Amino acid sequence: MIYMAIDPGGSTGVAYSINGKYITNTLTDPRELYELIYENKPDVVAIEAFATDHMISRDGIRTIEIVGGVKALCSVLGIAIHVHTPQFRKAFMQPSQQHMSGVIGKTVHEIDALAHLLRLEHELARATK
């Protein structure tokens, strides 16, 4: 099983697990993200929904476009998608930070994406009980 989680934005954090091994990355070009999804065809994708305080910046618009692009691509490829609010990752931030401690070059976006991935795995494990 391949699970993927995405923290979208100007710098997009991506975390995915393949047979229990975690891989993270930060991408700045949405096309790289779409290619990653298309090439790996994960079984499930979690993406953080866009949240705003009514002011939308350039990065906010880019985030909305990325979320829409990922939803459309997953729909076309038949990939299940879970939309998370930013709060969904809160309980999984500490385990994510611990897992990423000592990783050279990690970004906050990768830590956030991994927290969403850990949350997704938790959700899926609870659903199968």
C-alpha positions in Angstrom: 0.0 0.0 0.0 1.1 3.5 -0.8 -0.2 6.4 1.3 0.6 10.1 0.5 -0.1 13.3 2.4 0.3 16.8 1.1 0.8 20.1 2.8 0.1 22.4 -0.2 1.4 25.9 -0.7 4.2 27.9 -2.3 6.5 25.2 -1.0 4.5 22.0 -0.9 5.4 19.4 1.7 4.9 15.8 0.6 5.1 12.7 2.7 4.4 9.2 1.6 4.8 5.7 2.9 5.6 2.7 0.9 5.4 -0.6 2.8 5.9 1.3 6.1 8.9 3.4 5.0 8.4 7.1 5.1 9.7 9.5 2.4 9.4 13.2 2.5 10.1 16.0 0.1 9.4 19.7 -0.6 8.3 20.7 -4.0 7.9 24.2 -5.5 6.5 23.3 -8.9 2.9 21.8 -8.8 3.7 19.8 -11.9 6.3 17.8 -9.9 3.5 17.0 -7.4 1.1 15.9 -10.1 3.8 13.7 -11.7 4.6 12.2 -8.3 1.0 11.2 -7.8 0.6 10.0 -11.4 3.8 7.9 -11.4 3.3 6.4 -7.9 -0.5 6.1 -8.0 -1.0 6.0 -4.2 -3.9 4.1 -2.8 -5.0 7.0 -0.6 -4.0 10.7 -0.6 -4.6 13.1 2.3 -4.3 16.9 1.5 -4.7 19.8 3.8 -7.6 22.0 2.9 -7.1 25.7 2.4 -8.0 27.9 5.3 -8.3 31.7 5.2 -9.1 34.7 7.3 -10.8 36.3 4.2 -7.6 37.7 2.8 -6.1 35.6 0.0 -2.5 36.1 -0.9 -0.7 34.9 -4.0 0.4 31.8 -2.0 -3.2 31.3 -0.9 -4.4 31.2 -4.5 -1.6 28.8 -5.4 -2.7 26.6 -2.5 -6.3 26.6 -3.7 -5.1 25.7 -7.2 -2.9 22.8 -5.9 -5.8 21.4 -3.8 -8.1 21.5 -6.8 -5.5 19.9 -9.1 -4.8 17.1 -6.6 -8.5 16.4 -6.2 -9.1 16.3 -9.9 -6.1 14.1 -10.6 -7.1 11.7 -7.8 -10.6 11.6 -9.2 -9.4 10.7 -12.7 -7.0 8.1 -11.4 -9.5 6.5 -9.0 -7.4 7.4 -5.9 -9.3 7.8 -2.6 -8.7 11.3 -1.1 -9.1 12.5 2.4 -9.3 16.3 3.0 -7.8 17.4 6.3 -8.1 20.7 8.1 -4.9 22.1 9.5 -6.0 21.1 13.0 -6.1 17.4 12.0 -2.3 17.2 12.1 -2.0 18.8 15.6 -2.0 15.5 17.6 0.6 14.0 15.2 3.1 16.9 15.2 5.3 15.6 18.0 5.7 12.1 16.5 6.4 13.7 13.1 9.0 16.0 14.6 10.6 13.1 16.4 10.7 11.0 13.2 12.3 13.9 11.3 14.8 14.9 14.0 18.3 14.5 12.6 17.2 14.7 9.0 19.4 17.2 7.3 17.5 19.7 5.0 14.0 18.9 6.3 11.5 21.7 6.0 8.5 22.6 8.1 6.3 21.6 5.2 7.7 18.1 5.2 7.1 17.8 9.0 3.5 19.0 8.5 2.9 16.6 5.6 4.3 13.7 7.7 1.9 14.7 10.5 -1.0 14.5 8.0 0.3 11.1 6.8 0.5 9.8 10.4 -3.1 11.0 10.9 -4.2 9.3 7.7 -2.6 6.0 8.8 -4.3 6.4 12.2 -7.7 7.0 10.5 -7.3 4.0 8.2 -6.3 1.7 11.0 -9.3 2.7 13.0 -11.6 2.2 10.0 -10.4 -1.4 9.6 -11.1 -2.4 13.3 
